[in-house]
Amino acid sequence: MKGSDFIQILLRSYGINKIYGVLGREAASISFNADYSQDFILVRNELTAGLAAIGASRLTGQPQACFSTLGPGVTHMATAIGTACQDRDPVLFFTAQLETQATDYNNAHQCIDAVSVSRPITKYSSEPTTLEQLAVAVDRAFSKMLTYPLGPALISLPIDLLDMPVSDANIAKWLSPESKPVKPTASAAYTTAIDYNIQKACDLLATSKNPIIIVGDTVTKSPDAMSIKHSLEKINMPVITTYSAKGLLPRDHSLYLGVINSYLDVILEEFIQKDIFETVDTVFLLGYDMTEHYPNAWNHGERKKIISLNYFDNETSKSFIPDIKITGDIQAVLQKISEKIESRAVIHEDMVRVHDKILNALDKFMDEEPHKDSLSIPQIIKTLNTLFGPYDYIVANDIGTHRHVTATFFAPQAPHHYLTSAGFSSYGTGIGIAIGAAFARPDKR
């Protein structure tokens, strides 16, 4: 048994059963043997490998892995790493490196410092030179990736490391005995300060005349997404989501006002944005991440009180200064809030009117007769619903104006049935993410 076998054993212990990638000269040293219950998914290039791993991670809610050849492999994969960084996807990127004795960054053929290249856009980067160091690196990578904010890690693998012999005794010694984390976890610990801020949030929500809840992708990446949905329904306040959080509430839900979309008024040919936010007095940000959308999309009109609840601290804008900030377990805190405040018996009349206005505008475009030579995006979605059942499919959306239109009209019935890069938003991400989604959910179209 050699180092390449040990890598597969390590990954299997973390629940990794597919590795997306491209092999080069190192193929003679690493075979990704199917005996370890792992499939190697050969794709066209390293960018696609990384994006496919991202798509699979979104659909499974678990970390994924991909592999690139040495040299330009890691630079070609960099856009996927950046996507995983800003879209908060726990993906472990492996890249091959020259043999340890031959490594001379920028001077040897196909030899660059992959760790330095990736460090600014990963949560952890390492180039181990022994198998014991490799075991430590993989453990640290998964620990970092699954700590909020979620994100990618990179491990550079010298080819001679792949060929190193390893004994069963050392494998048993280097494998951590405890169960491996395969899903993000949040601390349930509370402090007096958190309880104090929870009470302040309850007092503010109870006295607000027209509050709104903005849900971000951190919620839908949480293992507690459905429990969070039930708490939202109990609180009974209008909800709007970011693109990646679509699906937490269905389109026809009485609380759902659609997505935050800077192009909404143009797309629907109605003044919607102003109607939604102009009279709002309190914004409750739930898992809202600055990488998804600028606050100025919703922070206009009357001065609003802002409550922010997230697993991690994310303040980078002068237009995003919460009056009350709670950093902790979203579901546990939200459940406490739902228990402390009375459910609103009546939604503000402005929001009822806006809800009906949005549905009518969406239906108007969906019901238009097709043009002779082309279909609009709403008509394409309507056709897909007819062919495959109402929203019983997954849409992977690339970047461009069409993305904003699709995000407006496509209304998935479950989280992560609409996939796009809402954070990094790089062109060319759609097909790669779709490949990973297809492998992760072969039961879906």
DOZA-670583 format. One record per residue (C-alpha): residue in three letters; x, y negated, z. Coordinates in pm, whole numbers, plus 32768, in hexadecimal, padded with zeros to 4 digits. Layout:
BEGIN
alaXYZ/...
***
This chain:
BEGIN
met800080008000/lys807F7EA47FAD/gly80327D367FE9/ser7F2B7D1E7ED8/asp7E687E387F81/phe7E857D8580CE/ile7DEE7C498037/gln7CBC7D0B7FC8/ile7C9A7DAE811E/leu7CAD7C5681C1/leu7BA57BC680D8/arg7AC17CF18105/ser7ACC7CB9827E/tyr7A327B63823B/gly791E7BF08160/ile79BC7B8C8013/asn79497C877F0B/lys79897BBD7DCF/ile7ABB7AFA7D60/tyr7A9A7A137C34/gly7BD979CA7B79/val7CE179D27A6B/leu7E207AA27A7C/gly7F6C7A5C79D2/arg80C97AE97A09/glu806C7B507B6A/ala7F6F7C4C7AE0/ala80767D5E7AFC/ser80857D1E7C73/ile7F157CF67CC9/ser7E057DD07C38/phe7CD77D817D16/asn7C967EF47D3E/ala7B237F4D7D39/asp7B64804B7E4E/tyr7B467F287F43/ser79DA7EEA7EE1/gln7A347DA67E33/asp79F37D3B7CCE/phe7AE77C5F7C13/ile7A1A7B7B7B31/leu7AF77B117A0E/val7A9179BA798D/arg7B0F78DB7874/asn7BE177EF7947/glu7C3A778B7AAB/leu7B41766C7ABC/thr7A26775C7A6F/ala7AAB784F7B75/gly7A9877467C84/leu794276C97C17/ala78B7782C7C0A/ala792D78647D6F/ile787F771F7DD1/gly773A778F7D2D/ala774878DF7DDD/ser778D78387F2B/arg765B77577F06/leu757678807EC1/thr7601796A7FCC/gly7649786B80DB/gln779B7913810B/pro790378C180AC/gln7989793D7F5F/ala7AE1796B7EC2/cys7B85792E7D71/phe7CDD79617CD9/ser7DB578A47BE0/thr7EF778F67B2F/leu8036783E7B86/gly809D76E47B0C/pro7F8876317A4E/gly7E87771A7AE8/val7E71764B7C25/thr7E6274FD7B6E/his7D4F75827A8D/met7C9B75F67BC6/ala7CC374A27C6F/thr7B73741B7BF6/ala7AC675487C90/ile7B85750F7DD5/gly7B1873A27DD0/thr79B174117D95/ala79BF75017EBD/cys7A5873EB7F8E/gln795372E07F4B/asp782D73CF7F2C/arg7890747E8071/asp78B275E07FE7/pro797F76E480AB/val7A50777E7F94/leu7BA978187FBC/phe7C8377CB7E8F/phe7DAA78B57E52/thr7EBA785A7D5B/ala7FEB79237CF5/gln814978967D28/leu82A378F77CAA/glu836B79F27D73/thr83EB79557EB5/gln855979597E48/ala850278BA7CF8/thr842477A67D80/asp84A9764D7D25/tyr838A75557D13/asn837A748E7BCF/asn84C175277B50/ala847776997B1D/his838D770C7A05/gln821D76F57A6F/cys827E76987BD1/ile81D375787C83/asp818B753A7DF1/ala802475B97DFD/val8004756F7F70/ser805D73FF7F44/val7F7F73E37E11/ser7E50746B7ECA/arg7E8773EA802C/pro7DC7729E8002/ile7C8D73547F88/thr7C90748B8063/lys7C5874C981D4/tyr7D8375B381DE/ser7EA2760780F0/ser7FBD76FF811F/glu80C877C58067/pro812178F18142/thr826079B480FF/thr82197AE681D8/leu80E67BC281F8/glu80C27B688367/gln80BC79F88304/leu7FBA7A5181FA/ala7ED47AED82FF/val7EEF79B383D5/ala7EB578D282A6/val7D787989823E/asp7CEB797C83A0/arg7D35780983BB/ala7CA577C68263/phe7B56786482B9/ser7B4D77B9840B/lys7B877664836A/met7A9876A08247/leu797976FF832D/thr79A475D9841A/tyr78CA74AC83C6/pro78F173FB82DF/leu791475388211/gly7A19753B80FF/pro7B2475F6803A/ala7C7776878092/leu7D9B76F27FB6/ile7EA078017FE0/ser7FC678127EF0/leu804479797EC3/pro81AE79B97E5B/ile81B57AE37D6E/asp82B07BA07E45/leu81BA7B877F68/leu80BF7C4C7E98/asp81BE7D647E66/met82327D7D7FD1/pro81F27ED4806B/val810F7ED9819B/ser80C87FF18291/asp7F768056831C/ala7FFC80038476/asn804B7E9D8414/ile7EFB7E748367/ala7E4D7EDF84A8/lys7F2F7DF6856F/trp7EFB7CC48490/leu7D867CE6845F/ser7CD97C208570/pro7C047D11863C/glu7AE67C21867B/ser79C47BFF8587/lys7A097B10846B/pro794079D18438/val788D79E082E9/lys779478C5831C/pro77BA776583A5/thr777677448516/ala7735761485EA/ser777675EE875A/ala763C75F6882C/ala76EC7543894A/tyr765373FE89C1/thr76DF72D98A7C/thr762C71D08B46/ala767270DB8A2B/ile75BE71BA892D/asp748F71E28A0F/tyr748A70698A43/asn748E702A88CB/ile738071308892/gln729F70738982/lys72F16F2888D7/ala72996FC48786/cys715070478810/asp70F66EF2889B/leu71436E488750/leu70826F44867D/ala6F586F328768/thr6F3E6DB88742/ser6F8C6DA385CC/lys6E686D4184F0/asn6EEE6DCA83A7/pro70146EBB83D0/ile70A86F9982C1/ile718F70C682D5/ile72A970EC81D5/val732B725181BF/gly7486729A8137/asp753073D580B8/thr75D074208209/val747674928279/thr744275838158/lys75A076148188/ser7548765E82F1/pro74E177C18350/asp73C17718840B/ala732C766882DA/met71D4770882F8/ser71C176C3846E/ile721975598424/lys70FD754F8326/his700575C3842F/ser707F74B78520/leu705173AE8411/glu6EEC742183DB/lys6EAC740E8550/ile6F3172A98564/asn6E5372548436/met6F0E71328396/pro6F4770EF8221/val707C719E8195/ile715A7148806E/thr728E7213800E/thr73D571F07F58/tyr740272B67E15/ser74AD73DF7EB9/ala73AC73F57FD0/lys728D74287EDC/gly71B875567F2B/leu71A6752D80A4/leu704074B6806E/pro6F76750F7F35/arg6F0973FE7E46/asp6D9C74007EB0/his6DE873F58027/ser6D2772DA80CA/leu6E667252816E/tyr6F497264803E/leu6F9A71287F79/gly709771BD7E87/val720971677E64/ile72DB70327E9A/asn73206FCA7D36/ser73AA6E797CC9/tyr730A6EAF7B73/leu71B26F107BF8/asp70FE6DD27B8E/val71856DEA7A2B/ile713B6F5D7A0B/leu6FD46F4A7A8B/glu6F906DF179F7/glu6F086D897B4A/phe6F8D6CB77C6A/ile6FBE6DD87D5B/gln70FD6D8B7E1C/lys707B6C427EA3/asp6F2F6CE17EFE/ile6FDF6DF27FC4/phe70DB6D258089/glu70626BBD8093/thr6F8B6BDE81CD/val70496CFA8276/asp70BC6C8B83CF/thr717E6DC2843E/val72556EAF8370/phe72A37000840E/leu73D170928358/leu73DD720B837B/gly751D72B08300/tyr75547184821E/asp76AF717B8185/met774A704480EE/thr77DC71167FD3/glu767C715B7F50/his75ED6FFF7F2A/tyr763E6E957F76/pro756B6E048092/asn75096CD67FBF/ala74166DB97F04/trp73356DB98037/asn73BB6CAA811C/his72FF6B80808D/gly71C36ABE80DC/glu717C6A7A8249/arg72906AB18349/lys72806C1E83A9/lys72E76CD184E3/ile73C26DFC8489/ile73DA6F468543/ser74E7703684C9/leu74EB71A7852A/asn75FA72818495/tyr76EE739584E9/phe780E72A484AF/asp785E713284B4/asn784F708F835C/glu78596F148359/thr79116E67823E/ser782E6D4A81D3/lys77CC6BF88261/ser766A6C4081E9/phe76626D7F82B9/ile76866D218427/pro75926DF484F4/asp74E56D57861E/ile74D96EB286BA/lys75D36FBF865C/ile75B8712986CB/thr76CA721E866A/gly766C738486BC/asp75A174B58659/ile749374298570/gln738E753585B3/ala73BD7532872E/val73AC73B68741/leu7285739E8651/gln71C874A28717/lys71FE73D68854/ile717E72A087A2/ser704C73578720/glu6FFE73CC8881/lys702A7273891A/ile6F5A71A28829/glu6DF271CF87C3/ser6DAD7235865E/arg6D2F710F8594/ala6BBE713A8558/val6BBB704A8431/ile6CC36FFA832B/his6CEB6E8582E3/glu6BF76E1E81D2/asp6D156D9780FA/met6DB36EF080F3/val6C6B6F9F80A0/arg6C406EB17F7B/val6DA86EE37F04/his6D88705E7F21/asp6C56705D7E3C/lys6CFB6F677D4D/ile6E2E70447D26/leu6D6371807CE6/asn6C8C70CD7BE3/ala6DC170467B31/leu6E65719D7B2B/asp6D2A72437AA7/lys6D05713D7996/phe6E55719978FE/met6E2D730F7938/asp6CDE730E7883/glu6D4F724C7751/glu6D2572FE7606/pro6E757379757B/his6F1272AF7466/lys6F1E73527312/asp70967383730A/ser7100737F7477/leu70A373BA75E1/ser70D972C676FD/ile717373427842/pro7020734478F6/gln6F91741377D8/ile70B8750377E6/ile707975387959/lys6F07756F7916/thr6F5F7670780A/leu704D772678F6/asn6F3A773179FD/thr6E5277D178FE/leu6F5478D57896/phe6FEB793079E5/gly6EE378D27AE5/pro6ECC778F7BA9/tyr702E77337C0D/asp7099789E7C2F/tyr71EC78557B95/ile732D77987BDC/val739B765F7B24/ala750E760B7B12/asn752A74A37A9F/asp765F74057A05/ile76AD72937A2C/gly761871777960/thr74D570B37941/his741871F87907/arg747B72637A68/his73B671437B03/val728671957A2E/thr729573077A82/ala72C172BF7BF5/thr718871E87BE7/phe70A572E97B41/phe712974407BA4/ala709574A17CF3/pro712575E97D78/gln706876AA7E80/ala71A177067F44/pro72F076617F97/his740D76877E9C/his732E76E17D78/tyr739E75957CE5/leu751975917CCB/thr75EB74647C70/ser772573B47CE3/ala768672977DA4/gly77CC72347E4C/phe78EE723F7D55/ser780872397C23/ser790672A87B21/tyr789F72EE79BB/gly78A9745B7959/thr784074F07AA6/gly76EE757B7A3A/ile775276B97980/gly785377297A81/ile776176FB7BA2/ala765677B67ADC/ile774278DF7AA9/gly777A78FE7C1F/ala760678D87C64/ala75B779F07B6D/phe76A77ADF7C1C/ala762A7A7B7D75/arg74B87A997D1E/pro748D7B8E7BFC/asp73197BA17C54/lys72E97A377BE7/arg72E879A07A8C/
***
